[in-house]
Amino acid sequence: ILGMEVRSATDPQAAPRTPDHELAGEVATDALRYVCDCNHYDAVKMAIFENLVIEGLGGAEIIVEKKGKYLDVVVKQTRWETVFWDGHSRRKDFKDANHMGHATWMYVEDIEVLYGEKAGKVAEDSLAGVGVGGLAWGSYDDRPTVGQWLDYKHKRVLVVDMYCKYKGRWTRSLFCNGGDLIEPMVSEYTDEFGEPVCPIELASVYVDRENARYGLVRGMIGPQDEINYRRSKFLHLVSTRQTFGNSAAVDNVDRVKRELS
């Protein structure tokens, strides 16, 4: 399935709505392809697609980063084991979710560089033992502190970047175990109407009645279990000495067993 996706990959293209918009379509196409080239989008898209078909959940965060005097559009994959979302969301594109975000392990010194001295102080206080706790759920596969907020050995903290709808508007919160790293704010990203939006785009392949997300691999587990059982049974049969007979051929079962052994 991943191979089919690679072979069928195409470059993005913006089609004009009317003949008068042909030039605008070319400009939009060039802009899209430039962003894709800068982000190595083919590799990012394949990684997201792999999460979709196996774990059943994949997505990216589309943000803007300032690099010198320029602003670059950045497409960052959100790993399925670090992302969280509104448990009441039922749509495959998560458009009915009221909150979503991701949790990432970060070094204290990196937090200070990215978010300022005050944020670094909050992270330091976390490692000093202010408000120690554990995550309630999740699969944050980061060794050796799976499912914890703090990594004392490497001076790291789990940073949660969450977007949440508050009074109908998307807001952003960035916090760790010790408190807010930045003040909660209205999302900096807006739609074409100027309304705040969440920059995280998620999708899932299937959603069951319990709102659990799953992919194509889940449907393969049953047949694979049957294959495994058949092979196990076959190996047992070929590795075990067996015989059969009737009363006319075998008059003493114990003697035949001794002869076979």
N, C-alpha and C positions, 0 to 999 in steps of 0.2 A: 504494500500500500504506500509506503514511504517512497519507494522507487517510482511508482506511478505519479506521485506528486512532483518529484524532481523532473520527470520527463515532460509533464504538462505545464510547467512553470512558464509564466508570461510576464512581460514588463507591464507596469501600470499605464493606463491610458485614459485621459479625460476626453470624452466625446462631446462635441458641441451640441447644444439643444436646438439651435437654429443655424442656418447658413451665416447669419451675422455674427455668430459666436465662434467661428472656426479659429480665428487667431487666438481668442481667449482659451480655447481648448488646447491649442499647441503650447501656450505658455503654462497652463496648469499641468500638462503632461510633462514638460521639461522640469517643472518644480518638483513634481512627485518623483520622477526618476532621479533627480539630484539627491533628494532626501534618502531614497532607497539605496543609492550607491554609497552615500556617506555612512549609512548605518549597516552596510553589509546585509541588506534586508533578506536576501535569499537564505542565508544561514540562520538568521533570526526566525524567519517564517517556518523553516523546516524544524527548528527546535520546538516551536510552539505547536506545530502540527503533530509532532511526535508525542507531546504531552496530551494532545487531544485524543489521539487514537488509543493510547495506552492507559493513561490515568483518567482520561475523560474530561480534562479541564486544562485550558491554556489561555494565554493572553499576553498583553504587553501594556506598558505605561508609556504614553506618548507625551513627552515633556519638552520644554525649551531650556537649554543651558547656555549661559553666557561664556563665550570663549574670546577673551580679549575685547575687541569692540564689536564682535559679531554675535548674533544669536543663532544657535543651531537647533534644529528639530531633532530630537533623540528618541529612538524607538528602543525601549529596554524590555526584554522578556521578563515576565513575572513568573518565577518558578512555581509549579503547582503546589509544592510542599511549603512554600512561604506565604502564599496568598490566603486571605480569608474574605468572607462575604456574608451578606444578609442570609441567614438560614431560612427565611420565609420566601426567598426568591425562587420562582418556578420557571421563568423564561430561560431558554438556552443562551440568550445573549445578555442576561443579567440586567436588562433595562428596567426591571421592576425592583431591583435591589435598593435599599435605603442606605446601605453602607458597604464599603469594601476597602481593602488595603493589603499591605504586605509587611512582613516582619523580617528584618535583616540584622545579622550580627555585625557590629561595628566596633573598631578600636576607639578608645576614649580620645586619643589625640586626633583621630580623623574627625570625630564629632566636633571637636573644638575648631578645627580648620574649616569645616563645612558650615557650621551653624553658630559659631561665635564662642566667646569665652564663657558666657553664662550657661550655654548648653553643655559645654565641657565640664563645668562645675557640677551641674545636675547629674551627669554621668559618673563623675568621681564620687559624689555622695552615694550613688547607688552601690558602687563597689565597696564603699566604707560601711555598708550595712544598713542604710536608710531604706526601709521598706523592702526587705527580701521576700520573694515569693516565686511561684512557679506558674507556668501557663496552664490554663484549664484544659486546652485541647490543642491538637495540631500534630503535624509530622515534620518538625523542624530538624531535619537530619543533618545536624552540624555536630561533629564529634569534638570534645567528649561530653558536652553538656546539652544533650537532647532534651527539649521540653523545659528548659530553664531560662530565667531572665538574665542571669549573670554568669560570666566566665572569669572567675578570679585569677586563674593561672595566666591568661593572656591579656587581662585588663580589657575585656570586651563586655558590651551590654547589648541586649536585644532591643533594637529600635523599631518601633511600630509607626508606620506612615499610613494614616487612615483618612479616608474621605467619607463624610457622613452628611446626609440630608438633614438640615435643621431649619424648620419653618419653611420648607419647600426649596431651600437653597443649599447647594453643595458647599460644605466647609471642609477644611483640612486641619488635622491634628497630627503632630509629630511628638512622640513621647517615648520614654523608657520607664524602667521600674521606679526611678526616682522622681518622675514628674514630667512636665512638658519641656521639650527641648526648644520649641518655638511657641509663641502665643497662637492659639487656635485662630484661624482666619477664614474668610470666605475664599473659595477656590480662585486662583489667579487665572484659570483657563475658562474661556467663555465660548458659547456657540455663536451662530451668525446673528442672533438676536440680542447678544450681550448678556445672556443669562449664564451664571456660573455652572460649569459642568465638571464631571469627574474624568481625569485623564487616563484612567485605567480602563482598558477594554478587555473583557473576558468573554469566553464562550465555552460551551460544553456540548458534547455529542448527544448524550441522553440524560434525562432527568426522570427518576422513578417517583412513585407516589409519596415517598418519604423525603422528597426534594434532594436526594443524594445524586451526585453527578458521577457518571461512569462512561467509559469509552467502549471501543470495539473488542478489546481483549477480554472483558468480562464475559461476553458471549462464547468465548473459546474455552473457558475454564471447564465446563461440563464435558465436552468432547475430549479434552485433553486428559481429564481424570479417567475417562473410560479407556483411552489408549494406554495410560500408565498402568491401570489395573490389569488389562489384557496382557501386557508385556510381562508384568510381574507374575501373573498366573502361568504364562508360558514358560518363563525361566524356572519356575518351581517345578513344573511338570517334566521338563527336559533334564532337570538335575536330580530327579527322584527316580530310583529303580522301581519299576512296577511290573506286575504280571497278573494274569488272570487264568482261570481254568474251571473245570467242573469236577464233580465227584468221580467221574470215570477216569480223568487224567491225573488227578491229585488225590492220593489216599491219605497223605500225611502232610498237613500244611506246615507244621514246624520243621519237618525234614527238608521241605522245598526251600523254606527261608534260610536254613543253614547252608544249603547248597548254593543258593544265590549269593550269599554273603562271602 
